[in-house]
Amino acid sequence: MPTTRPRHTITETDEIAAALHEAALRWPDQPPTRLLALLIIEGRRALHHNVENRRAVIAANAGALTGTYEPGYLEALRAEWLA
């Protein structure tokens, strides 16, 4: 099909063949090119979810150790290393 968009070519390695097989189980009756597109879209969603999840965990735990170490703790610890 004619397009002005960039095209990409990949070689079907064993790992890619396995991914296509699993994708075909999830999205039956789809041609391999459509399966590749669906896998890329799902991969992007997973990456985005990972980033958002990490940010939520960091925000939920921010400040959890506030007050655990007294002022000057790090300097004292470093001084022990040099002693």
C-alpha positions, 0 to 999 in steps of 0.5 A: 500500500502506498504511503509517505510514512517510513517503513521498517523491516525486521528479521524474524528471529526465534524470539520474534517468531515466539512473540508472533506466535503468542500474539496470534493466540491473543489476536487470532486471524490477524496477519503477521504485519498486524500482529507486529503493529499490535505488539509494538503498541502493547509494548509502548503501553507497558513501558508507559505503565511502568513509568507511571507505576514507578512514579506513583511508588516513588511519590507514595514513599517520598519522605518515608525515612525523614528523621531516621538519621540525625543531622551530621550522620553522613559526615560521621559515617564518612569520617569512620571510613577514613579513620 
